[in-house]
Each structure stands twice: as C-alpha cells, then as structure tokens.
C-alpha cells in the first residue's frame, strides 16, 4: 500500500494538539451551547476535516494518552488508570519518527506514570510538568529538558510560546513532529484573565437527560442513578454545592485560550510557508459530562464521556470542508501520523490510519469500536465497563456488579435516554454485540483484568440530604417458584 506521504512525494510535518476533557460538541460550529466561540477550531473544520464520530477507547487521561502514543487498547499497554506507571520497554510512536530523521518535541501535560514529568524516549525536546500542575505561574513548575524552571505565565499561553520558539528554531527543510498537550480544559477550570466573565450572562441549556426519572431516564441502571448522589453526580458534585451552569461557563471560557493557541500555530505555519503542507490535528483526550444522565466528569461509555472533537487540516493531502462519518479513535493517531511521515506502522497495534477516509476510501474500515474502563478505588462510583459502539447501536456491559446492561439506538435516541436492553425484538442485536465485544477482547489480548495496589484516597461519600439508593430493577424480579405438590 502506498502511503499518503509517498503519494505526494514528501514527508509531512505533523503538529498534534491535544486538549484535556474537551467534549465533542463544545465547539462553535457544533453549538453544543449557543454561546460557544471557537473560530480557529471552526477554521480547521471548514478548511480541513471534521471527524464527527471520533472516540477514545478509555475516557480517562492516562489510558487515553497511552493509547494515542502506542496505538493500543488500555488492556494491552497496561496504563489503565491515572496512577499506574508506564511499563518498561513501552515504545511511543515519535521514536519511529526520530529514526526517520524527524525532530520531535513534546510540550505540556504528560500525565502518565503517576506524578513524573521526566523527559521520555522519542522526544528531542521536552517541556512538561508534574500531574495537573497549575494554570497560573508556579515556582519550579516546569521540566525543560530535564531541568526545573519556573512557570511564568498562564499555562496555555506559555506552552504555545514554547511551541512557537521550538518551531521557529527549526530549519525549513527539517521534518518535524510536535505534540502540544494542553492542561486546559481540565478542572478546576481557570480562564485566562482576558477571558474571565466572557459568558457570565450567556444562556445555558441544561441537558434533558439530567432528569432523575421519567422519559429521559428510561431503564437507567442502578449504578448510574446512585451516582447522582456522589463525587461525580449532579446532586453532590465533588461533595459540594457546585452549580453546573457556572461550571460549564468557566469551562467554555478556559477553552478560549486553547482556540487562540491553534490560531497562533496556524499563523506561524503560514509565516514559515508550511501552512498547507503540514498535517495539523486537534483532538481531546476524552469527553466530559455536564449533567447528562445525572453525571459530571468522564469514565462512562456514554457519548459525552467517550466522544471527542477531532479536526485535521492539510490541503495538500485532502480537501477541506469535509465531514468524516466513520468511527475513528485515539488508537488511530499513531498510524495516521506515521503514514503522513512515510513511516511504516509496526505490526500488532489496534489503530488504523484514517488518511484513507479523508480521500473518500472507507474500504475495510471498522464497523464498531471497543470501549473499556477499569474500576478505580479512588472514584468507586463507576464500575468496570466494557462497551461496543457501532454505527447504530451501543451495547454497555458493567462488570462486577449486580445491575443491568444497556442498549441504545443511537439513530433514534442520540441522547441515550431509552435503555432497550429488555426489548424482546432486540435480543438478537444484544447477543450479537455481546459476542462481538468478547471477540475483540479475545483478539486483542483483553481477557485478563489488570489489578494494581490501591493508591490515594477514595471519594466514596454520599449526602444524607440527597436521593436515596435506587430501586432494584423490576425486570430482574421474579416470584418464587411453587414447590412441587
């Protein structure tokens, strides 16, 4: 197979921009909320490709980032939570680019292997920080190529400054890969001073599935209903009186600096004469719920959690203004970047390059995607979850708890408000999807459950003044059998 880079006779420069907790619809052109403003993301979509069905295979920082860098599911790379260290010998794909003569840089949030921020193999240039760090200046907050340095400005702006400094220090004929990994928009959301209060008077639309019962909560599992009154629920969010509307507005204001960062990078590429020849990719590491299903945060297999924004631009490779409908994932970033660079992807990875989709070729493309999340003692309200997300239906299977599964018709019910798991006419769909889920797990080595020692505190409290435990599902109740006469 001829790669995109070979077909065009050149090795593409690649800039990969990752944001944190950016949900799929929080962009101006999608109007996730009517007041959102993201002109540079909108520009990427209008001049490039918008992947409307982009997902992560684990909606949690560290597992998602490890999947991006390895092209593998969490059960394969073993970084299944935010505390687990990266297994020794793990190879990140920029190493392959280095061997092909690329200069590579990582700038921003690493967040794998606990709190470490040491330079990692595969990168010639390194700027990072421990854990989440801070939005605003902190002494010795940065690790610059192995040495401590002060964070002097607002983190989104400062990371962009460093990115431009590195980029503009390269010779024009030097191929490069840049990975700009923003802290934003991770909680606690902190907008840049220039953006504070931008949306104070804007109208916020609460999600219909925030309802505790009724039409928008049909067949809701007990664990989801119980999570309403928890650290990650709308009734007791972070064990506080958090206001969801104000919370979302701070989130949207914090996102504004990320959008400006994209614009600054595009301007720098134009000034270097590389704007149309460089593959620019923007993505979120996972989604984030703001009340949907009565929840906040990520981790679940609902669309707001596992679905992410994905935009790409490279006029010399593919036409602009297109919407790609096929299901793509964080797993696919590695092989996509390698193909653009004319570098063969190693065998055994789970992702595929989506450059073929930008050329209108979907032959052999996946029809469904596996999702996995492994229970964390730190946040025990969400169980281990396996799910299969297809073109029409989504099947969700909790593991290790006595509760019900879920099936949603995404065409008829995109909000996932009606659980169809007990519909007699859909049992063939349920059985097929359950079988396919385990088939993928078996094929990819996912039939063993990772287990690691407990680390950190457990956010396991409920409020006595909020909702009580959910009722047991009527569908699982049965009268005792009569004894034989």
C-alpha positions as CSV (number, residue, x, y, z in Angstrom):
1,X,0.0,0.0,0.0
2,X,1.3,3.4,-1.0
3,X,1.3,5.9,1.9
4,X,0.0,9.4,1.7
5,X,3.4,10.8,2.1
6,X,4.8,8.6,-0.7
7,X,2.0,9.5,-3.0
8,X,2.7,13.2,-2.5
9,X,6.5,12.7,-2.8
10,X,7.3,14.3,0.6
11,X,7.4,13.6,4.3
12,X,4.8,15.6,6.1
13,X,5.5,17.7,9.1
14,X,2.9,17.0,11.8
15,X,1.5,19.1,14.6
16,X,-0.7,17.2,17.0
17,X,-2.6,19.3,19.5
18,X,-4.3,17.6,22.4
19,X,-6.6,19.2,24.9
20,X,-7.9,17.8,28.2
21,X,-11.6,16.9,28.9
22,X,-12.8,18.7,25.7
23,X,-16.2,17.2,24.9
24,X,-17.1,16.5,21.3
25,X,-19.8,19.2,20.9
26,X,-18.0,22.1,22.7
27,X,-17.1,23.9,19.5
28,X,-18.7,27.0,18.0
29,X,-19.8,25.3,14.7
30,X,-21.5,22.5,16.5
31,X,-23.3,24.7,19.0
32,X,-23.1,22.4,22.0
33,X,-24.2,25.5,23.8
34,X,-25.4,28.5,21.7
35,X,-22.8,31.0,23.1
36,X,-19.6,28.9,22.3
37,X,-16.9,30.7,20.3
38,X,-14.1,28.7,18.8
39,X,-13.2,30.5,15.5
40,X,-9.9,28.6,15.0
41,X,-11.4,25.2,15.6
42,X,-14.2,26.2,13.2
43,X,-11.5,27.2,10.7
44,X,-9.9,23.7,11.0
45,X,-13.2,22.2,10.2
46,X,-14.0,24.4,7.3
47,X,-10.5,24.2,5.7
48,X,-10.0,20.6,6.7
49,X,-11.9,17.6,8.0
50,X,-14.2,17.2,11.0
51,X,-14.4,13.6,12.3
52,X,-17.9,13.7,13.7
53,X,-17.7,10.1,15.2
54,X,-14.3,10.3,17.0
55,X,-13.9,8.5,20.3
56,X,-11.4,7.4,22.9
57,X,-11.3,3.7,23.9
58,X,-10.9,4.7,27.6
59,X,-12.3,8.0,28.8
60,X,-9.6,8.8,31.3
61,X,-6.4,11.0,31.0
62,X,-3.6,8.5,31.3
63,X,-5.1,5.5,29.5
64,X,-6.3,7.7,26.6
65,X,-2.9,9.3,26.2
66,X,-1.1,6.0,26.3
67,X,-3.4,4.7,23.6
68,X,-2.7,7.7,21.4
69,X,1.1,7.2,21.7
70,X,1.0,3.4,21.3
71,X,-2.0,2.7,19.0
72,X,-3.2,0.1,21.5
73,X,-6.1,-0.5,23.9
74,X,-5.5,0.1,27.6
75,X,-5.6,-3.7,28.4
76,X,-2.6,-4.0,26.1
77,X,-0.4,-1.1,27.1
78,X,-1.5,-1.6,30.8
79,X,-1.8,2.1,31.7
80,X,-5.4,1.5,32.9
81,X,-5.7,4.4,35.4
82,X,-4.0,7.7,36.3
83,X,-1.7,6.1,38.9
84,X,-0.2,3.2,37.0
85,X,3.4,3.5,35.8
86,X,4.2,3.0,32.2
87,X,5.6,-0.5,31.7
88,X,9.3,-0.6,31.0
89,X,10.0,-1.1,27.3
90,X,6.9,0.8,26.1
91,X,7.7,2.4,22.7
92,X,5.9,5.7,21.8
93,X,5.5,6.3,18.1
94,X,7.6,9.5,17.9
95,X,10.6,7.1,18.4
96,X,9.9,5.8,14.9
97,X,9.8,9.3,13.5
98,X,13.2,10.1,15.2
99,X,14.7,7.1,13.4
100,X,13.3,8.5,10.1
101,X,15.2,11.8,10.7
102,X,12.4,13.8,12.3
103,X,13.0,16.3,15.1
104,X,10.3,15.7,17.7
105,X,9.0,17.8,20.6
106,X,6.6,17.3,23.5
107,X,5.2,20.3,25.2
108,X,2.7,20.2,28.1
109,X,0.7,17.7,30.1
110,X,2.2,14.2,30.2
111,X,0.2,12.6,33.0
112,X,1.4,9.0,32.8
113,X,3.2,7.1,35.4
114,X,2.0,8.9,38.4
115,X,3.3,12.4,39.1
116,X,6.5,12.2,37.0
117,X,7.5,14.7,34.3
118,X,10.9,13.4,33.3
119,X,11.8,13.5,29.6
120,X,10.6,10.4,27.7
121,X,12.1,8.4,24.9
122,X,11.1,9.5,21.4
123,X,11.3,13.3,22.0
124,X,14.3,15.5,21.2
125,X,12.8,18.5,23.0
126,X,10.8,18.2,26.2
127,X,8.7,20.6,28.3
128,X,6.3,19.2,30.9
129,X,5.1,19.4,34.5
130,X,4.0,17.1,37.3
131,X,0.5,15.8,37.3
132,X,-2.0,18.6,36.6
133,X,0.2,21.5,37.7
134,X,-1.5,24.9,37.7
135,X,-3.0,27.3,35.2
136,X,-1.1,30.3,36.7
137,X,2.6,30.8,37.5
138,X,4.3,28.5,39.9
139,X,7.9,28.2,41.1
140,X,9.8,25.3,39.5
141,X,6.6,24.2,37.9
142,X,8.1,23.1,34.5
143,X,10.6,20.5,33.5
144,X,12.5,21.8,30.5
145,X,14.7,19.0,29.0
146,X,15.3,17.6,32.5
147,X,15.9,20.8,34.4
148,X,13.4,22.6,36.7
149,X,12.2,26.0,35.6
150,X,9.5,28.5,36.8
151,X,6.2,28.7,35.1
152,X,6.0,32.4,34.4
153,X,2.6,32.9,32.7
154,X,-0.9,31.4,32.0
155,X,-0.2,27.8,31.1
156,X,-2.0,27.6,27.8
157,X,-0.2,30.8,26.5
158,X,3.2,29.8,27.9
159,X,3.1,26.3,26.3
160,X,2.2,27.9,23.0
161,X,5.1,30.4,23.4
162,X,7.5,27.4,23.9
163,X,6.0,25.6,21.0
164,X,6.5,28.5,18.6
165,X,10.0,29.1,19.9
166,X,10.9,25.5,19.1
167,X,9.1,25.5,15.7
168,X,10.8,28.7,14.6
169,X,14.2,27.4,15.6
170,X,14.0,24.6,13.0
171,X,15.4,24.8,9.6
172,X,12.8,24.9,6.8
173,X,13.9,21.6,5.4
174,X,14.0,19.8,8.7
175,X,11.0,17.4,9.1
176,X,9.3,17.6,12.5
177,X,6.6,16.3,14.7
178,X,5.2,18.5,17.5
179,X,3.0,17.2,20.3
180,X,1.4,20.2,22.1
181,X,-0.5,18.8,25.1
182,X,-2.6,21.4,26.9
183,X,-3.6,21.3,30.5
184,X,-6.8,23.0,29.6
185,X,-9.6,22.4,29.9
186,X,-9.1,20.2,32.9
187,X,-10.8,21.1,36.2
188,X,-10.6,23.3,38.2
189,X,-11.3,25.4,35.2
190,X,-9.3,28.7,35.2
191,X,-9.8,31.0,32.3
192,X,-7.1,33.4,31.2
193,X,-7.6,36.8,32.8
194,X,-8.7,38.3,29.4
195,X,-11.5,35.7,29.1
196,X,-12.9,35.7,32.6
197,X,-16.6,36.6,32.7
198,X,-17.0,36.4,28.9
199,X,-20.1,34.1,29.2
200,X,-21.4,35.4,32.5
201,X,-24.7,36.5,31.0
202,X,-25.0,33.8,28.4
203,X,-27.9,31.4,28.3
204,X,-27.1,27.8,29.3
205,X,-29.2,24.9,28.2
206,X,-29.4,22.1,30.8
207,X,-29.2,18.6,29.2
208,X,-32.6,16.8,29.1
209,X,-31.1,13.6,30.5
210,X,-30.2,15.4,33.7
211,X,-33.7,14.3,34.9
212,X,-33.7,11.8,37.7
213,X,-36.6,9.9,36.2
214,X,-39.2,9.9,33.5
215,X,-39.0,9.9,29.7
216,X,-35.3,11.0,29.7
217,X,-34.2,8.3,32.2
218,X,-35.9,5.1,30.9
219,X,-34.2,1.9,32.0
220,X,-31.4,3.7,33.8
221,X,-29.1,1.2,35.7
222,X,-28.9,1.4,39.5
223,X,-25.2,2.4,39.5
224,X,-26.0,5.4,37.3
225,X,-28.9,6.5,39.3
226,X,-26.9,6.1,42.5
227,X,-24.0,8.1,41.1
228,X,-26.3,11.2,41.1
229,X,-25.5,11.5,44.8
230,X,-21.8,11.1,44.6
231,X,-18.5,12.9,43.8
232,X,-19.3,12.6,40.1
233,X,-23.1,13.3,40.3
234,X,-25.2,16.4,39.9
235,X,-26.7,16.2,43.4
236,X,-23.3,16.1,45.3
237,X,-20.7,17.2,42.7
238,X,-17.2,17.0,44.2
239,X,-19.0,16.7,47.6
240,X,-20.1,20.4,47.2
241,X,-22.9,22.7,46.1
242,X,-21.3,23.2,42.6
243,X,-23.5,25.0,40.1
244,X,-23.4,23.1,36.8
245,X,-24.2,26.2,34.7
246,X,-21.4,28.3,36.2
247,X,-19.1,25.3,36.0
248,X,-19.7,24.9,32.2
249,X,-19.3,28.6,31.6
250,X,-15.9,28.6,33.3
251,X,-15.0,25.6,31.2
252,X,-16.0,27.4,28.0
253,X,-14.0,30.5,29.0
254,X,-11.0,28.3,29.7
255,X,-11.3,26.8,26.2
256,X,-10.9,30.2,24.6
257,X,-7.2,30.3,25.1
258,X,-6.8,26.8,23.6
259,X,-8.6,28.1,20.5
260,X,-6.3,31.1,20.3
261,X,-3.3,28.8,20.6
262,X,-4.4,26.9,17.5
263,X,-4.7,30.2,15.7
264,X,-1.2,31.2,16.7
265,X,0.2,28.0,15.4
266,X,-1.6,28.3,12.1
267,X,-0.2,31.8,11.7
268,X,3.3,30.6,12.4
269,X,3.0,27.9,9.8
270,X,1.8,30.5,7.3
271,X,4.8,32.6,8.0
272,X,7.1,29.6,7.5
273,X,5.4,28.8,4.2
274,X,4.3,25.4,5.6
275,X,0.6,26.0,6.3
276,X,-0.8,23.9,3.5
277,X,1.8,21.2,3.6
278,X,1.7,20.5,7.4
279,X,-0.8,18.0,8.8
280,X,-2.4,19.7,11.8
281,X,-4.5,17.5,14.1
282,X,-6.6,18.7,17.0
283,X,-8.2,16.3,19.5
284,X,-9.5,16.0,23.0
285,X,-8.2,13.2,25.3
286,X,-11.7,12.4,26.5
287,X,-15.1,14.0,26.8
288,X,-16.8,15.4,29.9
289,X,-20.4,15.3,31.1
290,X,-22.2,18.4,32.5
291,X,-25.3,16.8,33.9
292,X,-26.1,14.2,31.2
293,X,-27.6,11.1,32.9
294,X,-27.3,13.0,36.2
295,X,-23.5,12.8,36.0
296,X,-20.4,15.0,35.7
297,X,-16.9,14.0,34.7
298,X,-16.0,11.2,32.2
299,X,-15.1,7.4,32.7
300,X,-18.5,6.2,31.4
301,X,-19.3,4.8,28.0
302,X,-21.9,7.5,27.3
303,X,-21.3,9.8,24.3
304,X,-20.5,12.8,26.4
305,X,-17.7,10.9,28.0
306,X,-16.1,8.8,25.2
307,X,-16.7,11.0,22.2
308,X,-14.2,13.7,21.5
309,X,-13.5,16.5,19.0
310,X,-11.2,15.6,16.2
311,X,-10.2,18.0,13.4
312,X,-7.5,17.8,10.8
313,X,-6.1,20.1,8.2
314,X,-3.6,19.6,5.3
315,X,-4.8,21.0,2.0
316,X,-2.0,19.2,0.1
317,X,-3.3,15.9,1.4
318,X,-7.0,16.2,1.4
319,X,-9.8,18.6,0.6
320,X,-11.3,21.0,3.1
321,X,-14.8,21.3,4.4
322,X,-15.5,17.6,4.7
323,X,-17.2,15.7,7.4
324,X,-16.0,12.1,8.0
325,X,-18.7,9.9,9.4
326,X,-16.8,6.7,10.1
327,X,-15.9,5.7,13.6
328,X,-12.3,6.7,14.4
329,X,-10.4,6.7,17.7
330,X,-7.4,7.8,19.6
331,X,-5.9,4.5,18.6
332,X,-5.6,5.8,15.1
333,X,-3.4,8.9,15.8
334,X,-0.2,6.8,15.8
335,X,-0.7,5.1,12.4
336,X,-2.1,8.3,10.9
337,X,1.0,10.4,11.9
338,X,3.3,7.6,10.7
339,X,1.7,7.3,7.3
340,X,1.8,11.1,6.8
341,X,5.6,10.8,7.5
342,X,6.1,7.9,5.2
343,X,7.0,5.6,8.1
344,X,5.6,2.1,8.3
345,X,3.5,1.4,11.4
346,X,4.6,-1.6,13.5
347,X,2.5,-4.8,13.4
348,X,0.3,-5.6,16.3
349,X,-1.2,-2.2,17.0
350,X,-5.0,-1.8,17.3
351,X,-5.4,1.5,15.4
352,X,-5.5,2.3,11.6
353,X,-4.6,5.4,9.7
354,X,-7.6,7.5,8.9
355,X,-6.0,9.3,6.0
356,X,-7.8,6.9,3.6
357,X,-11.1,8.3,5.0
358,X,-10.1,11.8,4.0
359,X,-9.7,10.6,0.5
360,X,-13.2,9.1,0.4
361,X,-12.0,5.5,0.8
362,X,-13.6,3.5,3.6
363,X,-12.8,0.0,2.3
364,X,-12.1,-2.3,5.2
365,X,-12.8,0.3,7.8
366,X,-14.1,-0.7,11.3
367,X,-17.9,-1.0,11.9
368,X,-17.7,-0.8,15.6
369,X,-15.3,0.2,18.4
370,X,-14.5,-1.4,21.8
371,X,-14.6,0.8,24.9
372,X,-13.1,-0.2,28.3
373,X,-12.8,1.4,31.7
374,X,-11.4,-0.3,34.8
375,X,-12.8,0.5,38.3
376,X,-10.7,2.8,40.4
377,X,-10.8,2.7,44.2
378,X,-10.2,6.5,44.2
379,X,-13.6,7.0,42.4
380,X,-15.6,3.9,43.2
381,X,-18.9,5.1,41.9
382,X,-18.2,4.0,38.3
383,X,-17.8,0.2,37.8
384,X,-15.6,-1.5,35.3
385,X,-17.3,-1.1,32.0
386,X,-17.0,-2.7,28.6
387,X,-19.0,-1.4,25.6
388,X,-19.3,-1.8,21.9
389,X,-20.1,1.3,19.9
390,X,-21.5,0.5,16.5
391,X,-22.9,2.7,13.7
392,X,-26.4,2.4,15.1
393,X,-26.4,0.6,18.4
394,X,-24.3,0.8,21.5
395,X,-24.1,-2.1,24.0
396,X,-22.8,-1.4,27.5
397,X,-21.8,-4.1,29.9
398,X,-20.9,-3.3,33.6
399,X,-18.6,-5.8,35.2
400,X,-18.5,-7.0,38.8
401,X,-21.8,-5.5,40.0
402,X,-25.4,-6.8,40.1
403,X,-27.1,-4.5,37.7
404,X,-28.5,-4.3,34.2
405,X,-26.8,-3.9,30.8
406,X,-27.6,-1.1,28.4
407,X,-28.5,-0.9,24.7
408,X,-29.2,2.3,22.9
409,X,-30.4,3.0,19.3
410,X,-28.1,6.0,18.5
411,X,-30.1,6.9,15.4
412,X,-33.4,7.1,17.1
413,X,-32.2,8.1,20.5
414,X,-28.8,10.0,20.3
415,X,-29.2,11.3,23.9
416,X,-29.2,7.7,25.1
417,X,-32.3,8.3,27.2
418,X,-34.1,4.9,26.5
419,X,-32.3,1.7,27.5
420,X,-33.6,-1.0,25.2
421,X,-31.8,-3.9,26.8
422,X,-35.1,-5.8,27.7
423,X,-36.8,-5.3,24.3
424,X,-37.6,-8.8,23.0
425,X,-37.3,-7.9,19.4
426,X,-33.7,-6.5,20.0
427,X,-32.3,-9.6,21.8
428,X,-30.6,-10.7,18.6
429,X,-28.8,-7.4,18.5
430,X,-27.8,-7.7,22.1
431,X,-26.5,-11.2,21.7
432,X,-24.6,-10.3,18.5
433,X,-23.0,-7.2,20.1
434,X,-22.1,-9.1,23.3
435,X,-20.5,-11.8,21.2
436,X,-18.6,-9.3,19.1
437,X,-17.4,-7.4,22.2
438,X,-15.8,-10.6,23.6
439,X,-14.4,-11.5,20.2
440,X,-12.5,-8.2,20.1
441,X,-11.2,-8.7,23.6
442,X,-10.0,-12.1,22.8
443,X,-8.3,-11.0,19.6
444,X,-6.5,-8.1,21.3
445,X,-5.5,-9.9,24.5
446,X,-8.0,-8.3,26.7
447,X,-9.5,-11.3,28.6
448,X,-7.3,-10.7,31.7
449,X,-8.3,-7.9,34.1
450,X,-5.5,-5.6,35.2
451,X,-5.1,-5.3,39.0
452,X,-2.9,-2.9,40.9
453,X,-2.4,-1.9,44.6
454,X,-4.7,0.8,46.0
455,X,-3.2,4.3,45.8
456,X,-4.7,7.5,47.2
457,X,-8.0,8.3,49.0
458,X,-11.4,7.1,47.9
459,X,-14.1,9.7,47.1
460,X,-16.8,7.4,48.4
461,X,-19.2,9.7,50.2
462,X,-22.9,10.4,49.7
463,X,-25.1,13.2,51.0
464,X,-27.8,12.2,53.5
465,X,-29.9,15.1,52.2
466,X,-29.9,13.9,48.6
467,X,-31.5,11.0,46.7
468,X,-31.5,7.5,48.3
469,X,-30.3,4.3,46.8
470,X,-32.0,3.3,43.5
471,X,-34.8,0.7,43.5
472,X,-33.9,-2.8,42.2
473,X,-34.9,-3.2,38.5
474,X,-38.3,-4.7,38.2
475,X,-37.2,-6.7,35.1
476,X,-34.9,-8.8,37.4
477,X,-37.6,-9.5,40.0
478,X,-39.3,-12.9,40.0
479,X,-41.8,-14.6,42.3
480,X,-40.5,-17.7,44.0
481,X,-41.4,-21.0,42.3
482,X,-44.1,-23.1,43.9
483,X,-43.0,-26.3,45.5
484,X,-44.0,-29.5,43.7
485,X,-47.2,-30.9,45.0
